[in-house]
Amino acid sequence: MIESLSVYILVEQKAPAVLVYRRCENGFVAESYLGLDSVIPLLEIDCNLALGDVYANAVFPSAEQVREQQEHFELTGELPVEFVF
């Protein structure tokens, strides 16, 4: 355990979504930020982190592509190749 760790951030690869975990008395509490207009206040380091900046060069699938991937999964039970990690 890193005693000095007060916040950590998990960034989603496939959509503009971020989970922020902040240390509190009972462990860590999760905060979620969704959408390119969201801004994460990082009071611990006196700054704000805009998701638009985090995802500045990211290209996300269209709604149609997502529907096609979901249909493929429902029909075959297999994730499309681009979802395999």
Secondary structure as a PSIPRED ss2 file (coil, helix, strand):
# PSIPRED VFORMAT (PSIPRED V4.0)

   1 M C   1.000  0.000  0.000
   2 I C   1.000  0.000  0.000
   3 E C   1.000  0.000  0.000
   4 S C   1.000  0.000  0.000
   5 L C   1.000  0.000  0.000
   6 S C   1.000  0.000  0.000
   7 V E   0.000  0.000  1.000
   8 Y E   0.000  0.000  1.000
   9 I E   0.000  0.000  1.000
  10 L E   0.000  0.000  1.000
  11 V E   0.000  0.000  1.000
  12 E C   1.000  0.000  0.000
  13 Q C   1.000  0.000  0.000
  14 K C   1.000  0.000  0.000
  15 A C   1.000  0.000  0.000
  16 P C   1.000  0.000  0.000
  17 A E   0.000  0.000  1.000
  18 V E   0.000  0.000  1.000
  19 L E   0.000  0.000  1.000
  20 V E   0.000  0.000  1.000
  21 Y E   0.000  0.000  1.000
  22 R E   0.000  0.000  1.000
  23 R E   0.000  0.000  1.000
  24 C E   0.000  0.000  1.000
  25 E C   1.000  0.000  0.000
  26 N C   1.000  0.000  0.000
  27 G E   0.000  0.000  1.000
  28 F E   0.000  0.000  1.000
  29 V E   0.000  0.000  1.000
  30 A E   0.000  0.000  1.000
  31 E E   0.000  0.000  1.000
  32 S E   0.000  0.000  1.000
  33 Y E   0.000  0.000  1.000
  34 L E   0.000  0.000  1.000
  35 G C   1.000  0.000  0.000
  36 L C   1.000  0.000  0.000
  37 D C   1.000  0.000  0.000
  38 S C   1.000  0.000  0.000
  39 V E   0.000  0.000  1.000
  40 I E   0.000  0.000  1.000
  41 P E   0.000  0.000  1.000
  42 L E   0.000  0.000  1.000
  43 L H   0.000  1.000  0.000
  44 E H   0.000  1.000  0.000
  45 I H   0.000  1.000  0.000
  46 D C   1.000  0.000  0.000
  47 C E   0.000  0.000  1.000
  48 N E   0.000  0.000  1.000
  49 L E   0.000  0.000  1.000
  50 A E   0.000  0.000  1.000
  51 L H   0.000  1.000  0.000
  52 G H   0.000  1.000  0.000
  53 D H   0.000  1.000  0.000
  54 V H   0.000  1.000  0.000
  55 Y C   1.000  0.000  0.000
  56 A C   1.000  0.000  0.000
  57 N C   1.000  0.000  0.000
  58 A C   1.000  0.000  0.000
  59 V C   1.000  0.000  0.000
  60 F C   1.000  0.000  0.000
  61 P C   1.000  0.000  0.000
  62 S C   1.000  0.000  0.000
  63 A H   0.000  1.000  0.000
  64 E H   0.000  1.000  0.000
  65 Q H   0.000  1.000  0.000
  66 V H   0.000  1.000  0.000
  67 R H   0.000  1.000  0.000
  68 E H   0.000  1.000  0.000
  69 Q H   0.000  1.000  0.000
  70 Q H   0.000  1.000  0.000
  71 E H   0.000  1.000  0.000
  72 H H   0.000  1.000  0.000
  73 F H   0.000  1.000  0.000
  74 E H   0.000  1.000  0.000
  75 L H   0.000  1.000  0.000
  76 T H   0.000  1.000  0.000
  77 G C   1.000  0.000  0.000
  78 E C   1.000  0.000  0.000
  79 L C   1.000  0.000  0.000
  80 P C   1.000  0.000  0.000
  81 V H   0.000  1.000  0.000
  82 E H   0.000  1.000  0.000
  83 F H   0.000  1.000  0.000
  84 V C   1.000  0.000  0.000
  85 F C   1.000  0.000  0.000
